[in-house]
């Protein structure tokens, strides 16, 4: 059984956020909105995020609309932000290519 992760402090989260342009901490969640080129691109972005999240055994909240996908990351089992959230955010950014987003 995996040990319960510890949430990082607010100052540590803010420091780590500096390495993730486009992301913000909103209501305690690491959040980014990707504006897409329309529904087909939105679905491709959602599929890519779903694959990465499932591979990491981490499950973000997604808000899906015609022209955008908003990702909200938090380690629910830790009650806050952890290394897993920042790692998944980085992988999402590396995967989502600019031609899918505005």
VENBELWO-V15261 format. One line per field, one symbol per residue. phi: phi as a letter, one per 20 degrees, with the letter a starting at -180 (. if undefined). psi: psi as a letter, one per 30 degrees, with the letter a starting at -180 (. if undefined). burial: 1 if it has 24 or more other ideal C-beta (glycine too) atoms within 12 Angstrom, else 0. Layout:
phi = ???
psi = ???
burial = ???
This chain:
phi = .ffffefefgfffffffgecgnebdclmdfcbddedepggfgfffgfffffffffelccfecddcgdacddcdaegfemrecggffffgfffffefeffecf
psi = kkkklkklleeeeeeeefgikflljkhgkjkkkjklgaeeeeeeeeeeeeeeeeeghkjlkkjkleglkkkjkkjeffgakleeeeeeeeeeefejlfffl.
burial = 000000010000100110010010100011111101000011011101100110010101010100011111111000011101111111111011000110
